[in-house]
Amino acid sequence: MKWLELAAWSIALIAVTYNYYYNKKFTKEEGMDERGDIIIGLSSRTSFSYLSMLISLLIISDVFLQFPLHIYKILIAVILILSNVASIVSLNRFRKNY
């Protein structure tokens, strides 16, 4: 189970790093004007909504399922991965649509 936890956190670290790189690249290229500010704002709100929803689902499901600590850690890493992927996808989607 340790290897699964290590793999999940390694992927989460890669996702966070890529998201940070992608946001910096977008800010440099397109984020310096009003259009870029609007796109970043829309993407941030969407990503925060996904993150809030996933954390709420985790807490509600934990009330009923009583996850062990190692499963809880893996699920938090999965939430981190999914929220960063949602951030990148929403930034691309809003950039194309706006």
PDB file as gemmi writes it, atoms N, CA and C in Angstrom:
CRYST1    1.000    1.000    1.000  90.00  90.00  90.00 P 1                      
ATOM      1  N   MET A   1       0.814  -1.191   0.000  1.00  0.00           N  
ATOM      2  CA  MET A   1       0.000   0.000   0.000  1.00  0.00           C  
ATOM      3  C   MET A   1       0.861   1.260   0.000  1.00  0.00           C  
ATOM      4  N   LYS A   2       2.065   1.152   0.538  1.00  0.00           N  
ATOM      5  CA  LYS A   2       2.962   2.314   0.540  1.00  0.00           C  
ATOM      6  C   LYS A   2       3.320   2.741  -0.874  1.00  0.00           C  
ATOM      7  N   TRP A   3       3.513   1.773  -1.768  1.00  0.00           N  
ATOM      8  CA  TRP A   3       3.882   2.119  -3.139  1.00  0.00           C  
ATOM      9  C   TRP A   3       2.752   2.862  -3.840  1.00  0.00           C  
ATOM     10  N   LEU A   4       1.495   2.493  -3.529  1.00  0.00           N  
ATOM     11  CA  LEU A   4       0.353   3.181  -4.126  1.00  0.00           C  
ATOM     12  C   LEU A   4       0.263   4.621  -3.630  1.00  0.00           C  
ATOM     13  N   GLU A   5       0.497   4.794  -2.343  1.00  0.00           N  
ATOM     14  CA  GLU A   5       0.495   6.142  -1.772  1.00  0.00           C  
ATOM     15  C   GLU A   5       1.627   6.982  -2.358  1.00  0.00           C  
ATOM     16  N   LEU A   6       2.806   6.388  -2.487  1.00  0.00           N  
ATOM     17  CA  LEU A   6       3.940   7.098  -3.073  1.00  0.00           C  
ATOM     18  C   LEU A   6       3.671   7.458  -4.532  1.00  0.00           C  
ATOM     19  N   ALA A   7       3.078   6.540  -5.275  1.00  0.00           N  
ATOM     20  CA  ALA A   7       2.752   6.817  -6.677  1.00  0.00           C  
ATOM     21  C   ALA A   7       1.717   7.930  -6.793  1.00  0.00           C  
ATOM     22  N   ALA A   8       0.698   7.897  -5.944  1.00  0.00           N  
ATOM     23  CA  ALA A   8      -0.345   8.930  -5.991  1.00  0.00           C  
ATOM     24  C   ALA A   8       0.230  10.302  -5.670  1.00  0.00           C  
ATOM     25  N   TRP A   9       1.072  10.388  -4.654  1.00  0.00           N  
ATOM     26  CA  TRP A   9       1.652  11.682  -4.289  1.00  0.00           C  
ATOM     27  C   TRP A   9       2.683  12.142  -5.313  1.00  0.00           C  
ATOM     28  N   SER A  10       3.372  11.205  -5.960  1.00  0.00           N  
ATOM     29  CA  SER A  10       4.307  11.595  -7.025  1.00  0.00           C  
ATOM     30  C   SER A  10       3.558  12.180  -8.215  1.00  0.00           C  
ATOM     31  N   ILE A  11       2.463  11.544  -8.599  1.00  0.00           N  
ATOM     32  CA  ILE A  11       1.648  12.069  -9.692  1.00  0.00           C  
ATOM     33  C   ILE A  11       1.041  13.413  -9.304  1.00  0.00           C  
ATOM     34  N   ALA A  12       0.620  13.543  -8.058  1.00  0.00           N  
ATOM     35  CA  ALA A  12       0.063  14.821  -7.590  1.00  0.00           C  
ATOM     36  C   ALA A  12       1.109  15.925  -7.660  1.00  0.00           C  
ATOM     37  N   LEU A  13       2.330  15.620  -7.287  1.00  0.00           N  
ATOM     38  CA  LEU A  13       3.402  16.616  -7.354  1.00  0.00           C  
ATOM     39  C   LEU A  13       3.681  17.019  -8.800  1.00  0.00           C  
ATOM     40  N   ILE A  14       3.664  16.053  -9.701  1.00  0.00           N  
ATOM     41  CA  ILE A  14       3.855  16.358 -11.121  1.00  0.00           C  
ATOM     42  C   ILE A  14       2.704  17.223 -11.635  1.00  0.00           C  
ATOM     43  N   ALA A  15       1.476  16.910 -11.236  1.00  0.00           N  
ATOM     44  CA  ALA A  15       0.313  17.692 -11.678  1.00  0.00           C  
ATOM     45  C   ALA A  15       0.382  19.126 -11.169  1.00  0.00           C  
ATOM     46  N   VAL A  16       0.775  19.304  -9.915  1.00  0.00           N  
ATOM     47  CA  VAL A  16       0.897  20.655  -9.350  1.00  0.00           C  
ATOM     48  C   VAL A  16       1.987  21.435 -10.071  1.00  0.00           C  
ATOM     49  N   THR A  17       3.113  20.790 -10.320  1.00  0.00           N  
ATOM     50  CA  THR A  17       4.217  21.458 -11.010  1.00  0.00           C  
ATOM     51  C   THR A  17       3.823  21.851 -12.426  1.00  0.00           C  
ATOM     52  N   TYR A  18       3.166  20.957 -13.144  1.00  0.00           N  
ATOM     53  CA  TYR A  18       2.752  21.266 -14.512  1.00  0.00           C  
ATOM     54  C   TYR A  18       1.712  22.386 -14.527  1.00  0.00           C  
ATOM     55  N   ASN A  19       0.779  22.349 -13.581  1.00  0.00           N  
ATOM     56  CA  ASN A  19      -0.231  23.403 -13.494  1.00  0.00           C  
ATOM     57  C   ASN A  19       0.422  24.754 -13.221  1.00  0.00           C  
ATOM     58  N   TYR A  20       1.390  24.781 -12.330  1.00  0.00           N  
ATOM     59  CA  TYR A  20       2.105  26.022 -12.031  1.00  0.00           C  
ATOM     60  C   TYR A  20       2.838  26.525 -13.272  1.00  0.00           C  
ATOM     61  N   TYR A  21       3.524  25.635 -13.964  1.00  0.00           N  
ATOM     62  CA  TYR A  21       4.239  26.002 -15.192  1.00  0.00           C  
ATOM     63  C   TYR A  21       3.267  26.517 -16.249  1.00  0.00           C  
ATOM     64  N   TYR A  22       2.148  25.825 -16.429  1.00  0.00           N  
ATOM     65  CA  TYR A  22       1.176  26.201 -17.447  1.00  0.00           C  
ATOM     66  C   TYR A  22       0.561  27.567 -17.135  1.00  0.00           C  
ATOM     67  N   ASN A  23       0.243  27.814 -15.865  1.00  0.00           N  
ATOM     68  CA  ASN A  23      -0.318  29.115 -15.486  1.00  0.00           C  
ATOM     69  C   ASN A  23       0.683  30.242 -15.697  1.00  0.00           C  
ATOM     70  N   LYS A  24       1.946  30.008 -15.364  1.00  0.00           N  
ATOM     71  CA  LYS A  24       2.975  31.031 -15.588  1.00  0.00           C  
ATOM     72  C   LYS A  24       3.140  31.308 -17.078  1.00  0.00           C  
ATOM     73  N   LYS A  25       3.132  30.250 -17.883  1.00  0.00           N  
ATOM     74  CA  LYS A  25       3.265  30.407 -19.331  1.00  0.00           C  
ATOM     75  C   LYS A  25       2.079  31.189 -19.897  1.00  0.00           C  
ATOM     76  N   PHE A  26       0.881  30.871 -19.448  1.00  0.00           N  
ATOM     77  CA  PHE A  26      -0.303  31.587 -19.916  1.00  0.00           C  
ATOM     78  C   PHE A  26      -0.251  33.055 -19.497  1.00  0.00           C  
ATOM     79  N   THR A  27       0.148  33.321 -18.276  1.00  0.00           N  
ATOM     80  CA  THR A  27       0.216  34.699 -17.795  1.00  0.00           C  
ATOM     81  C   THR A  27       1.216  35.508 -18.602  1.00  0.00           C  
ATOM     82  N   LYS A  28       2.342  34.893 -18.943  1.00  0.00           N  
ATOM     83  CA  LYS A  28       3.346  35.592 -19.750  1.00  0.00           C  
ATOM     84  C   LYS A  28       2.846  35.884 -21.155  1.00  0.00           C  
ATOM     85  N   GLU A  29       2.187  34.907 -21.767  1.00  0.00           N  
ATOM     86  CA  GLU A  29       1.783  35.041 -23.165  1.00  0.00           C  
ATOM     87  C   GLU A  29       0.486  35.818 -23.354  1.00  0.00           C  
ATOM     88  N   GLU A  30      -0.529  35.511 -22.545  1.00  0.00           N  
ATOM     89  CA  GLU A  30      -1.847  36.086 -22.803  1.00  0.00           C  
ATOM     90  C   GLU A  30      -2.480  36.769 -21.603  1.00  0.00           C  
ATOM     91  N   GLY A  31      -1.922  36.606 -20.440  1.00  0.00           N  
ATOM     92  CA  GLY A  31      -2.600  37.055 -19.234  1.00  0.00           C  
ATOM     93  C   GLY A  31      -2.335  38.481 -18.823  1.00  0.00           C  
ATOM     94  N   MET A  32      -1.745  39.279 -19.680  1.00  0.00           N  
ATOM     95  CA  MET A  32      -1.382  40.639 -19.292  1.00  0.00           C  
ATOM     96  C   MET A  32      -2.445  41.672 -19.661  1.00  0.00           C  
ATOM     97  N   ASP A  33      -3.523  41.263 -20.299  1.00  0.00           N  
ATOM     98  CA  ASP A  33      -4.554  42.221 -20.679  1.00  0.00           C  
ATOM     99  C   ASP A  33      -5.873  41.862 -19.997  1.00  0.00           C  
ATOM    100  N   GLU A  34      -6.918  42.592 -20.338  1.00  0.00           N  
ATOM    101  CA  GLU A  34      -8.223  42.364 -19.710  1.00  0.00           C  
ATOM    102  C   GLU A  34      -8.771  40.980 -20.041  1.00  0.00           C  
ATOM    103  N   ARG A  35      -8.588  40.531 -21.266  1.00  0.00           N  
ATOM    104  CA  ARG A  35      -9.049  39.204 -21.682  1.00  0.00           C  
ATOM    105  C   ARG A  35      -8.389  38.113 -20.845  1.00  0.00           C  
ATOM    106  N   GLY A  36      -7.080  38.232 -20.642  1.00  0.00           N  
ATOM    107  CA  GLY A  36      -6.358  37.252 -19.839  1.00  0.00           C  
ATOM    108  C   GLY A  36      -6.823  37.231 -18.400  1.00  0.00           C  
ATOM    109  N   ASP A  37      -7.102  38.416 -17.836  1.00  0.00           N  
ATOM    110  CA  ASP A  37      -7.600  38.484 -16.461  1.00  0.00           C  
ATOM    111  C   ASP A  37      -8.956  37.799 -16.330  1.00  0.00           C  
ATOM    112  N   ILE A  38      -9.823  38.012 -17.298  1.00  0.00           N  
ATOM    113  CA  ILE A  38     -11.148  37.386 -17.257  1.00  0.00           C  
ATOM    114  C   ILE A  38     -11.029  35.873 -17.379  1.00  0.00           C  
ATOM    115  N   ILE A  39     -10.175  35.407 -18.280  1.00  0.00           N  
ATOM    116  CA  ILE A  39      -9.994  33.963 -18.468  1.00  0.00           C  
ATOM    117  C   ILE A  39      -9.437  33.326 -17.198  1.00  0.00           C  
ATOM    118  N   ILE A  40      -8.437  33.955 -16.598  1.00  0.00           N  
ATOM    119  CA  ILE A  40      -7.851  33.413 -15.367  1.00  0.00           C  
ATOM    120  C   ILE A  40      -8.882  33.397 -14.243  1.00  0.00           C  
ATOM    121  N   GLY A  41      -9.692  34.447 -14.150  1.00  0.00           N  
ATOM    122  CA  GLY A  41     -10.730  34.498 -13.119  1.00  0.00           C  
ATOM    123  C   GLY A  41     -11.777  33.412 -13.287  1.00  0.00           C  
ATOM    124  N   LEU A  42     -12.243  33.223 -14.512  1.00  0.00           N  
ATOM    125  CA  LEU A  42     -13.231  32.172 -14.775  1.00  0.00           C  
ATOM    126  C   LEU A  42     -12.655  30.792 -14.491  1.00  0.00           C  
ATOM    127  N   SER A  43     -11.420  30.574 -14.903  1.00  0.00           N  
ATOM    128  CA  SER A  43     -10.771  29.289 -14.673  1.00  0.00           C  
ATOM    129  C   SER A  43     -10.573  29.030 -13.182  1.00  0.00           C  
ATOM    130  N   SER A  44     -10.183  30.056 -12.456  1.00  0.00           N  
ATOM    131  CA  SER A  44      -9.965  29.903 -11.014  1.00  0.00           C  
ATOM    132  C   SER A  44     -11.261  29.569 -10.290  1.00  0.00           C  
ATOM    133  N   ARG A  45     -12.336  30.243 -10.656  1.00  0.00           N  
ATOM    134  CA  ARG A  45     -13.626  29.955 -10.017  1.00  0.00           C  
ATOM    135  C   ARG A  45     -14.092  28.538 -10.325  1.00  0.00           C  
ATOM    136  N   THR A  46     -13.915  28.106 -11.558  1.00  0.00           N  
ATOM    137  CA  THR A  46     -14.311  26.749 -11.929  1.00  0.00           C  
ATOM    138  C   THR A  46     -13.476  25.713 -11.183  1.00  0.00           C  
ATOM    139  N   SER A  47     -12.176  25.921 -11.123  1.00  0.00           N  
ATOM    140  CA  SER A  47     -11.288  24.986 -10.421  1.00  0.00           C  
ATOM    141  C   SER A  47     -11.615  24.933  -8.938  1.00  0.00           C  
ATOM    142  N   PHE A  48     -11.902  26.089  -8.343  1.00  0.00           N  
ATOM    143  CA  PHE A  48     -12.252  26.117  -6.923  1.00  0.00           C  
ATOM    144  C   PHE A  48     -13.568  25.385  -6.677  1.00  0.00           C  
ATOM    145  N   SER A  49     -14.503  25.504  -7.593  1.00  0.00           N  
ATOM    146  CA  SER A  49     -15.775  24.787  -7.457  1.00  0.00           C  
ATOM    147  C   SER A  49     -15.553  23.281  -7.479  1.00  0.00           C  
ATOM    148  N   TYR A  50     -14.721  22.814  -8.420  1.00  0.00           N  
ATOM    149  CA  TYR A  50     -14.415  21.385  -8.479  1.00  0.00           C  
ATOM    150  C   TYR A  50     -13.706  20.914  -7.213  1.00  0.00           C  
ATOM    151  N   LEU A  51     -12.752  21.691  -6.750  1.00  0.00           N  
ATOM    152  CA  LEU A  51     -12.016  21.324  -5.547  1.00  0.00           C  
ATOM    153  C   LEU A  51     -12.950  21.254  -4.343  1.00  0.00           C  
ATOM    154  N   SER A  52     -13.809  22.244  -4.189  1.00  0.00           N  
ATOM    155  CA  SER A  52     -14.757  22.256  -3.073  1.00  0.00           C  
ATOM    156  C   SER A  52     -15.703  21.066  -3.140  1.00  0.00           C  
ATOM    157  N   MET A  53     -16.183  20.755  -4.341  1.00  0.00           N  
ATOM    158  CA  MET A  53     -17.090  19.628  -4.507  1.00  0.00           C  
ATOM    159  C   MET A  53     -16.402  18.314  -4.142  1.00  0.00           C  
ATOM    160  N   LEU A  54     -15.169  18.125  -4.600  1.00  0.00           N  
ATOM    161  CA  LEU A  54     -14.459  16.874  -4.316  1.00  0.00           C  
ATOM    162  C   LEU A  54     -14.141  16.724  -2.830  1.00  0.00           C  
ATOM    163  N   ILE A  55     -13.755  17.810  -2.177  1.00  0.00           N  
ATOM    164  CA  ILE A  55     -13.484  17.742  -0.737  1.00  0.00           C  
ATOM    165  C   ILE A  55     -14.767  17.451   0.027  1.00  0.00           C  
ATOM    166  N   SER A  56     -15.863  18.077  -0.372  1.00  0.00           N  
ATOM    167  CA  SER A  56     -17.151  17.813   0.279  1.00  0.00           C  
ATOM    168  C   SER A  56     -17.562  16.357   0.108  1.00  0.00           C  
ATOM    169  N   LEU A  57     -17.397  15.833  -1.102  1.00  0.00           N  
ATOM    170  CA  LEU A  57     -17.723  14.420  -1.332  1.00  0.00           C  
ATOM    171  C   LEU A  57     -16.850  13.493  -0.491  1.00  0.00           C  
ATOM    172  N   LEU A  58     -15.583  13.837  -0.353  1.00  0.00           N  
ATOM    173  CA  LEU A  58     -14.684  13.022   0.467  1.00  0.00           C  
ATOM    174  C   LEU A  58     -15.128  13.025   1.924  1.00  0.00           C  
ATOM    175  N   ILE A  59     -15.463  14.185   2.447  1.00  0.00           N  
ATOM    176  CA  ILE A  59     -15.874  14.279   3.852  1.00  0.00           C  
ATOM    177  C   ILE A  59     -17.201  13.558   4.078  1.00  0.00           C  
ATOM    178  N   ILE A  60     -18.150  13.747   3.172  1.00  0.00           N  
ATOM    179  CA  ILE A  60     -19.449  13.076   3.319  1.00  0.00           C  
ATOM    180  C   ILE A  60     -19.291  11.563   3.213  1.00  0.00           C  
ATOM    181  N   SER A  61     -18.497  11.097   2.260  1.00  0.00           N  
ATOM    182  CA  SER A  61     -18.310   9.652   2.123  1.00  0.00           C  
ATOM    183  C   SER A  61     -17.525   9.076   3.294  1.00  0.00           C  
ATOM    184  N   ASP A  62     -16.645   9.870   3.890  1.00  0.00           N  
ATOM    185  CA  ASP A  62     -15.899   9.393   5.055  1.00  0.00           C  
ATOM    186  C   ASP A  62     -16.813   9.203   6.257  1.00  0.00           C  
ATOM    187  N   VAL A  63     -17.842  10.012   6.364  1.00  0.00           N  
ATOM    188  CA  VAL A  63     -18.791   9.860   7.467  1.00  0.00           C  
ATOM    189  C   VAL A  63     -19.447   8.486   7.409  1.00  0.00           C  
ATOM    190  N   PHE A  64     -19.769   8.028   6.210  1.00  0.00           N  
ATOM    191  CA  PHE A  64     -20.457   6.748   6.063  1.00  0.00           C  
ATOM    192  C   PHE A  64     -19.508   5.560   5.945  1.00  0.00           C  
ATOM    193  N   LEU A  65     -18.355   5.748   5.307  1.00  0.00           N  
ATOM    194  CA  LEU A  65     -17.471   4.618   5.024  1.00  0.00           C  
ATOM    195  C   LEU A  65     -16.311   4.467   5.999  1.00  0.00           C  
ATOM    196  N   GLN A  66     -15.996   5.508   6.762  1.00  0.00           N  
ATOM    197  CA  GLN A  66     -14.907   5.472   7.754  1.00  0.00           C  
ATOM    198  C   GLN A  66     -13.598   4.960   7.137  1.00  0.00           C  
ATOM    199  N   PHE A  67     -13.041   5.757   6.233  1.00  0.00           N  
ATOM    200  CA  PHE A  67     -11.806   5.375   5.559  1.00  0.00           C  
ATOM    201  C   PHE A  67     -10.649   5.246   6.544  1.00  0.00           C  
ATOM    202  N   PRO A  68      -9.761   4.260   6.332  1.00  0.00           N  
ATOM    203  CA  PRO A  68      -8.515   4.229   7.097  1.00  0.00           C  
ATOM    204  C   PRO A  68      -7.609   5.383   6.653  1.00  0.00           C  
ATOM    205  N   LEU A  69      -6.615   5.682   7.451  1.00  0.00           N  
ATOM    206  CA  LEU A  69      -5.755   6.836   7.191  1.00  0.00           C  
ATOM    207  C   LEU A  69      -5.033   6.723   5.852  1.00  0.00           C  
ATOM    208  N   HIS A  70      -4.504   5.552   5.503  1.00  0.00           N  
ATOM    209  CA  HIS A  70      -3.761   5.430   4.245  1.00  0.00           C  
ATOM    210  C   HIS A  70      -4.676   5.618   3.032  1.00  0.00           C  
ATOM    211  N   ILE A  71      -5.912   5.172   3.105  1.00  0.00           N  
ATOM    212  CA  ILE A  71      -6.866   5.409   2.012  1.00  0.00           C  
ATOM    213  C   ILE A  71      -7.210   6.891   1.934  1.00  0.00           C  
ATOM    214  N   TYR A  72      -7.362   7.517   3.077  1.00  0.00           N  
ATOM    215  CA  TYR A  72      -7.674   8.953   3.127  1.00  0.00           C  
ATOM    216  C   TYR A  72      -6.562   9.766   2.473  1.00  0.00           C  
ATOM    217  N   LYS A  73      -5.309   9.393   2.753  1.00  0.00           N  
ATOM    218  CA  LYS A  73      -4.175  10.094   2.140  1.00  0.00           C  
ATOM    219  C   LYS A  73      -4.170   9.923   0.623  1.00  0.00           C  
ATOM    220  N   ILE A  74      -4.447   8.725   0.155  1.00  0.00           N  
ATOM    221  CA  ILE A  74      -4.486   8.472  -1.285  1.00  0.00           C  
ATOM    222  C   ILE A  74      -5.616   9.263  -1.934  1.00  0.00           C  
ATOM    223  N   LEU A  75      -6.766   9.311  -1.291  1.00  0.00           N  
ATOM    224  CA  LEU A  75      -7.895  10.058  -1.852  1.00  0.00           C  
ATOM    225  C   LEU A  75      -7.616  11.558  -1.898  1.00  0.00           C  
ATOM    226  N   ILE A  76      -6.903  12.074  -0.915  1.00  0.00           N  
ATOM    227  CA  ILE A  76      -6.530  13.490  -0.940  1.00  0.00           C  
ATOM    228  C   ILE A  76      -5.568  13.755  -2.101  1.00  0.00           C  
ATOM    229  N   ALA A  77      -4.638  12.841  -2.344  1.00  0.00           N  
ATOM    230  CA  ALA A  77      -3.734  12.997  -3.491  1.00  0.00           C  
ATOM    231  C   ALA A  77      -4.509  12.952  -4.804  1.00  0.00           C  
ATOM    232  N   VAL A  78      -5.497  12.082  -4.900  1.00  0.00           N  
ATOM    233  CA  VAL A  78      -6.323  12.005  -6.109  1.00  0.00           C  
ATOM    234  C   VAL A  78      -7.106  13.303  -6.305  1.00  0.00           C  
ATOM    235  N   ILE A  79      -7.626  13.867  -5.223  1.00  0.00           N  
ATOM    236  CA  ILE A  79      -8.328  15.151  -5.311  1.00  0.00           C  
ATOM    237  C   ILE A  79      -7.381  16.238  -5.790  1.00  0.00           C  
ATOM    238  N   LEU A  80      -6.167  16.235  -5.297  1.00  0.00           N  
ATOM    239  CA  LEU A  80      -5.178  17.221  -5.735  1.00  0.00           C  
ATOM    240  C   LEU A  80      -4.889  17.070  -7.230  1.00  0.00           C  
ATOM    241  N   ILE A  81      -4.748  15.844  -7.686  1.00  0.00           N  
ATOM    242  CA  ILE A  81      -4.510  15.589  -9.110  1.00  0.00           C  
ATOM    243  C   ILE A  81      -5.695  16.073  -9.942  1.00  0.00           C  
ATOM    244  N   LEU A  82      -6.897  15.693  -9.546  1.00  0.00           N  
ATOM    245  CA  LEU A  82      -8.083  16.065 -10.315  1.00  0.00           C  
ATOM    246  C   LEU A  82      -8.316  17.569 -10.334  1.00  0.00           C  
ATOM    247  N   SER A  83      -8.047  18.240  -9.228  1.00  0.00           N  
ATOM    248  CA  SER A  83      -8.261  19.691  -9.210  1.00  0.00           C  
ATOM    249  C   SER A  83      -7.254  20.410 -10.098  1.00  0.00           C  
ATOM    250  N   ASN A  84      -6.029  19.924 -10.164  1.00  0.00           N  
ATOM    251  CA  ASN A  84      -5.044  20.540 -11.055  1.00  0.00           C  
ATOM    252  C   ASN A  84      -5.354  20.256 -12.519  1.00  0.00           C  
ATOM    253  N   VAL A  85      -5.812  19.062 -12.812  1.00  0.00           N  
ATOM    254  CA  VAL A  85      -6.225  18.751 -14.181  1.00  0.00           C  
ATOM    255  C   VAL A  85      -7.427  19.613 -14.567  1.00  0.00           C  
ATOM    256  N   ALA A  86      -8.370  19.785 -13.648  1.00  0.00           N  
ATOM    257  CA  ALA A  86      -9.531  20.643 -13.924  1.00  0.00           C  
ATOM    258  C   ALA A  86      -9.102  22.081 -14.167  1.00  0.00           C  
ATOM    259  N   SER A  87      -8.091  22.534 -13.456  1.00  0.00           N  
ATOM    260  CA  SER A  87      -7.595  23.892 -13.654  1.00  0.00           C  
ATOM    261  C   SER A  87      -7.019  24.070 -15.053  1.00  0.00           C  
ATOM    262  N   ILE A  88      -6.223  23.121 -15.496  1.00  0.00           N  
ATOM    263  CA  ILE A  88      -5.621  23.203 -16.832  1.00  0.00           C  
ATOM    264  C   ILE A  88      -6.691  23.106 -17.917  1.00  0.00           C  
ATOM    265  N   VAL A  89      -7.621  22.179 -17.758  1.00  0.00           N  
ATOM    266  CA  VAL A  89      -8.678  22.000 -18.756  1.00  0.00           C  
ATOM    267  C   VAL A  89      -9.580  23.227 -18.822  1.00  0.00           C  
ATOM    268  N   SER A  90      -9.952  23.768 -17.665  1.00  0.00           N  
ATOM    269  CA  SER A  90     -10.831  24.941 -17.681  1.00  0.00           C  
ATOM    270  C   SER A  90     -10.121  26.157 -18.257  1.00  0.00           C  
ATOM    271  N   LEU A  91      -8.831  26.297 -17.984  1.00  0.00           N  
ATOM    272  CA  LEU A  91      -8.088  27.417 -18.560  1.00  0.00           C  
ATOM    273  C   LEU A  91      -8.064  27.309 -20.085  1.00  0.00           C  
ATOM    274  N   ASN A  92      -7.831  26.109 -20.597  1.00  0.00           N  
ATOM    275  CA  ASN A  92      -7.851  25.903 -22.056  1.00  0.00           C  
ATOM    276  C   ASN A  92      -9.233  26.149 -22.643  1.00  0.00           C  
ATOM    277  N   ARG A  93     -10.250  25.647 -21.961  1.00  0.00           N  
ATOM    278  CA  ARG A  93     -11.612  25.799 -22.473  1.00  0.00           C  
ATOM    279  C   ARG A  93     -12.031  27.265 -22.515  1.00  0.00           C  
ATOM    280  N   PHE A  94     -11.755  28.002 -21.445  1.00  0.00           N  
ATOM    281  CA  PHE A  94     -12.131  29.414 -21.425  1.00  0.00           C  
ATOM    282  C   PHE A  94     -11.291  30.231 -22.406  1.00  0.00           C  
ATOM    283  N   ARG A  95     -10.053  29.820 -22.609  1.00  0.00           N  
ATOM    284  CA  ARG A  95      -9.209  30.537 -23.566  1.00  0.00           C  
ATOM    285  C   ARG A  95      -9.750  30.376 -24.987  1.00  0.00           C  
ATOM    286  N   LYS A  96     -10.222  29.182 -25.310  1.00  0.00           N  
ATOM    287  CA  LYS A  96     -10.771  28.948 -26.647  1.00  0.00           C  
ATOM    288  C   LYS A  96     -12.122  29.629 -26.835  1.00  0.00           C  
ATOM    289  N   ASN A  97     -12.931  29.664 -25.783  1.00  0.00           N  
ATOM    290  CA  ASN A  97     -14.289  30.206 -25.902  1.00  0.00           C  
ATOM    291  C   ASN A  97     -14.357  31.719 -25.762  1.00  0.00           C  
ATOM    292  N   TYR A  98     -13.386  32.331 -25.139  1.00  0.00           N  
ATOM    293  CA  TYR A  98     -13.478  33.766 -24.874  1.00  0.00           C  
ATOM    294  C   TYR A  98     -12.757  34.564 -25.929  1.00  0.00           C  
TER     295      TYR A  98                                                      
END                                                                             
